[in-house]
Every structure is written in structure tokens, then in C-alpha cells.
């Protein structure tokens, strides 16, 4: 687990959420990007153990039930399952109309499932620009945090 305080990740999430429109969401599937925004440690780096869904007002971490989580992270809703049906259900309950996905870290089967099951009632699904989250990760805010 990380030694970084939860408030640090809260600010990262908030900074990203401030860039979102009210009815759009990003489904983050790359482990390093999930860890950047949440501190969630992947137990096995070669396997994806979680998916992060960020809306303008909420963030959901879909993870395996055995995975460790950070305590005191009120801005992050933990959902101890990673099935795509639950993700689609959550997006629909949040009234999300546009979903951005990291196509470079989803399987073809996952992407096709999301296309088929999310694209209802005028909902859209789009691929994120490659490297979108890299620009957030290049801001070395953890260095400023360590100096305080």
C-alpha cells in the first residue's frame, strides 16, 4: 500500500473531474493511471484488477473483492466487482450520456460489450486520445507534497 495521504488522491481526482462535462465519464482501465488517481495498488502488475470510472461529480473503483482499498477515501465509491454489466448499470444510474474509454487497455471483447450495452438511448462511447492521462501523470505533484 502507498504512504501517500488520501487527500493527495482526492485532489488529483478533483482536478480531473473539473475538466469533465456534467454527463460524461471516463472509464480508466490502465493500471498505472488507476493508481495515479486513487493510490489503488495492483497486486499483480501484469493483470488488471480494477477499473476506474470518473464522472464530473463521482468516482467509482470497480475491483476484485480480495483487493486492498484505501480507508477514508470518501470521494471514491468502491464496488467489489469488475463485471462490465455492473459498470454499465452504474453509468446508466448516473445518467451518463458520453463514455470515454482507454481502447489500448481494454480487450476487443470488453470494448464490443460496452459498445453494445452502453450505446442505448442516444448514449455515446468514444476512444480516449492516446496519452490523455499521461499529461496528468507528468505533473509531479507528489514532489511538492513531499517538501511540505
C-alpha positions in Angstrom: 0.0 0.0 0.0 1.1 3.6 -0.6 2.2 6.0 2.1 0.7 8.9 0.2 -2.3 10.5 2.1 -5.8 10.1 0.7 -6.2 13.9 0.4 -3.5 13.8 -2.2 -5.5 11.4 -4.5 -8.7 13.3 -3.7 -7.1 16.4 -5.2 -6.0 14.5 -8.3 -9.5 13.2 -8.8 -11.0 16.7 -8.3 -8.5 18.2 -10.8 -9.6 15.7 -13.4 -13.3 16.0 -12.6 -13.1 19.7 -13.1 -12.3 19.1 -16.8 -15.5 17.0 -17.4 -18.9 17.9 -18.7 -21.8 17.0 -16.4 -23.0 13.9 -18.3 -19.7 12.4 -19.4 -17.5 9.8 -17.8 -14.1 8.2 -18.4 -13.6 4.5 -17.9 -9.9 4.2 -17.0 -8.5 0.7 -17.5 -4.8 1.1 -17.5 -3.4 0.1 -14.1 -0.8 2.9 -13.8 -3.5 5.5 -14.5 -5.8 4.0 -11.9 -3.0 4.0 -9.3 -2.2 7.7 -10.2 -5.7 8.8 -9.4 -6.6 6.5 -6.5 -3.4 5.0 -5.0 -5.0 1.6 -5.6 -2.2 -0.9 -5.6 -2.4 -3.7 -8.3 -1.4 -6.9 -6.5 -0.2 -8.4 -9.8 1.0 -5.7 -12.2 0.6 -7.9 -15.2 -3.2 -8.3 -14.5 -5.8 -5.7 -14.4 -7.6 -5.9 -11.1 -9.7 -2.8 -11.3 -11.5 -0.3 -13.5 -12.0 3.3 -12.5 -15.0 5.3 -13.7 -14.8 9.0 -13.2 -17.7 11.4 -13.7 -17.9 15.1 -13.1 -19.1 14.5 -9.5 -18.3 10.9 -8.5 -15.6 8.3 -8.9 -16.2 4.5 -8.8 -13.5 1.9 -8.4 -14.6 -1.5 -9.6 -12.2 -4.0 -8.1 -11.9 -7.7 -7.1 -13.3 -8.4 -3.7 -10.0 -9.5 -2.4 -8.2 -6.3 -3.4 -7.0 -3.9 -0.7 -8.6 -0.4 -0.6 -7.7 2.9 1.0 -9.6 3.8 4.1 -11.0 7.3 4.5 -11.4 8.0 0.8 -14.9 9.4 0.8 -14.7 10.7 -2.8 -14.2 7.2 -4.1 -17.0 4.6 -4.2 -15.6 1.1 -4.0 -17.6 -1.5 -5.9 -16.2 -5.0 -5.2 -16.8 -6.5 -8.6 -15.4 -5.9 -12.1 -18.0 -7.2 -14.4 -19.0 -4.8 -17.2 -22.7 -5.3 -16.6 -22.3 -3.5 -13.2 -20.3 -0.7 -14.8 -23.0 -0.1 -17.5 -25.7 -0.2 -14.8 -23.7 2.3 -12.7 -23.2 4.6 -15.7 -26.9 4.5 -16.5 -27.9 5.2 -12.9 -25.6 8.3 -13.0 -27.4 9.4 -16.3 -24.1 9.4 -18.2 -24.5 10.1 -21.9 -20.9 10.0 -23.1 -18.4 7.4 -22.1 -14.7 7.7 -23.0 -12.6 4.5 -22.8 -9.0 3.6 -23.0 -9.1 1.3 -26.0 -5.4 0.4 -25.7 -6.0 -1.4 -22.4 -9.4 -2.9 -23.0 -9.8 -6.2 -24.8 -11.8 -6.3 -28.0 -14.5 -8.3 -26.2 -14.8 -5.7 -23.5 -15.0 -2.8 -25.9 -17.6 -4.6 -28.1 -19.7 -5.3 -24.9 -19.6 -1.7 -23.9 -20.5 -0.5 -27.4 -23.5 -2.9 -27.5 -24.7 -2.3 -23.9 -23.9 1.3 -23.3 -25.0 2.8 -26.6 -28.7 3.0 -25.8 -31.0 6.0 -25.6 -28.6 8.3 -27.5 -25.6 7.4 -25.4 -22.1 7.6 -27.0 -18.9 5.7 -26.5 -15.6 7.1 -27.7 -11.9 6.2 -27.5 -9.7 8.5 -25.4 -6.9 10.3 -27.1 -3.7 8.2 -26.6 -1.7 9.7 -23.8 -4.5 11.7 -22.3 -3.8 10.6 -18.8 -0.1 10.8 -19.3 -0.3 14.6 -19.2 -1.9 14.4 -15.7 0.8 12.0 -14.6 3.6 14.3 -15.8 2.6 16.9 -13.2 4.8 15.8 -10.3 2.6 17.0 -7.5 3.9 14.3 -5.2 7.3 16.2 -5.2 5.6 19.3 -3.9 3.7 17.2 -1.3 6.9 15.6 0.0 8.5 19.0 0.5 5.7 20.3 2.8 
